[in-house]
Amino acid sequence: MLTTYNQLAELNKAHLWHPFTQMKDYCAADPVIIERGDGVRLFDTEGKAYYDGFSSVWLNVHGHCVPELNQAIIRQLELVAHSTLLGLSNIPAIELAAKLSEIAPDGLRKVFFSDSGATGVEIALKMAYQYARNKGMESKRTFITMKEAYHGDTIGAVSVGAIPLYHEVFRPLLFEALTIPYPDSYRHPGGASGAMSETLETLRLLLEARADEIAGLIVEPVVQGASGIIVMPEGCLREIARLCRKHGVLLIADEVATGFGRTGAMFACDLEDVAPDLMVVGKGLTGGYLPVAATLATDEVYEAFYADYEEQKTFFHGHSYTGNPLGCAVALENLRLMEERRVVESIAAKAKFVADKLSSLKTCPHVGDIRQQGLLVGIELVRDRRTKEPYAWEERVGVHVCSRARELGLLTRPLGNVIVFIPPLASTREELGAMTDIIAASIRDVTEQGWRP
Ligand SMILES: *Cc1c(COP(=O)(O)O)cnc(C)c1O
């Protein structure tokens, strides 16, 4: 290699500002610099191998450096890398739009591309807002979101976000949204059914009083991700969808984390037979290769914009790389491989295997809750399992567990005191076994043996 590790580390600390990272902490340690990937593992510049235990931030489907995906990009690269969708079209974007509308929940027949989950959410919010204007429902100006929701980091997405640690500092810049509780069973005095009825009752009262002010409700269907992998009680999403429909409020499903097999169905909405009015996908869409996201809409939404130009109903929104041919080509190949390898069908058995492996943690004094839907797993660490007393955030127990896991050869990032395990969907049983062993050992080392970096 031309540049040594020390030179890279120095340049890293001098010039690179990392997302969601306190750079003072980052600069105090030796950075892991990834050089290549192979299957479910990543290798750093020193040759050390790590399991990708969080799918490179929840994206990866078939593993890294997959020959078919690489080839799909190369084939498209030899034709054209990029051409705009503003007034022009391209082959992969057309084919991917058709494919997405084929696999999406019923009725989502129109596809609007962008390049990240956050932009996909912005588009859904702007569509819902302008849909109301275009239909002459001027009073519909606000949105319902759920407590602890995460929809991305642009200002509109942050406005419907509700994680105080990330969002509070920007509050004065944000538009107002109405917040209802997400049905979080773990600490709810009424358990799953109490949490669910609180959510539904709050929503029902809000809709009965103020539906004419509300353009849409945005929800992370079945699993709320960034708040700590919170799984909804069964039937809750279906009831949310029913209430929205009854009161004429658009349902926006943010499937950025849950889409493409992650929960055990193609989309989390499919688990509850829910057909939203707008749906946002990103993350796994390209198999974790390139930044493509999409906002899907029903014909009903689309037709509210379809008019003579003079009526001024056009959706004036777009991005430079909207519908990028390389990204769409690799997304198509990702979806083709998912079908060929029956990835969605394989998740239930893998999820059961992971659940069995992790069940040995249930007796640990500091494991409070193990939440799982498909291959989306969160393990909540607590000071006291009996009282569910959390660890103080300053202790950074989650960070320590992930540091220990890294040492033992697995990469993941915590959500506060919740250890996230989101392996690539293609992981084999053997690989899942090795990964869960590292996670269990890291949790025991930190919470029972006092391991610290
Ligand atoms: C990651 C995520 C987003 C944001 O996606 P980006 O591509 O990071 O902008 C939005 N919603 C959910 C549910 C997510 O998990």
The ligand as an SDF file (V2000), in Angstrom:
LIG
                    3D

 15 15  0  0  0  0  0  0  0  0999 V2000
  -31.9140    5.1800    8.4210 C   0  0  0  0  0  0  0  0  0  0  0  0
  -33.3250    5.6250    8.4620 C   0  0  0  0  0  0  0  0  0  0  0  0
  -33.7440    6.7970    7.8030 C   0  0  0  0  0  0  0  0  0  0  0  0
  -32.7680    7.7360    7.1310 C   0  0  0  0  0  0  0  0  0  0  0  0
  -32.1370    7.1670    6.0370 O   0  0  0  0  0  0  0  0  0  0  0  0
  -30.7780    7.8230    5.4920 P   0  0  0  0  0  0  0  0  0  0  0  0
  -30.4900    7.0740    4.2500 O   0  0  0  0  0  0  0  0  0  0  0  0
  -29.7560    7.6210    6.5640 O   0  0  0  0  0  0  0  0  0  0  0  0
  -31.0660    9.2630    5.2700 O   0  0  0  0  0  0  0  0  0  0  0  0
  -35.0780    7.1140    7.8140 C   0  0  0  0  0  0  0  0  0  0  0  0
  -35.9710    6.3390    8.4370 N   0  0  0  0  0  0  0  0  0  0  0  0
  -35.6190    5.2150    9.0850 C   0  0  0  0  0  0  0  0  0  0  0  0
  -36.6710    4.3910    9.7400 C   0  0  0  0  0  0  0  0  0  0  0  0
  -34.2820    4.8300    9.1400 C   0  0  0  0  0  0  0  0  0  0  0  0
  -33.9250    3.7380    9.8230 O   0  0  0  0  0  0  0  0  0  0  0  0
  1  2  1  0
  2  3  1  0
  2 14  2  0
  3  4  1  0
  3 10  2  0
  4  5  1  0
  5  6  1  0
  6  7  2  0
  6  8  1  0
  6  9  1  0
 10 11  1  0
 11 12  2  0
 12 13  1  0
 12 14  1  0
 14 15  1  0
M  END
$$$$
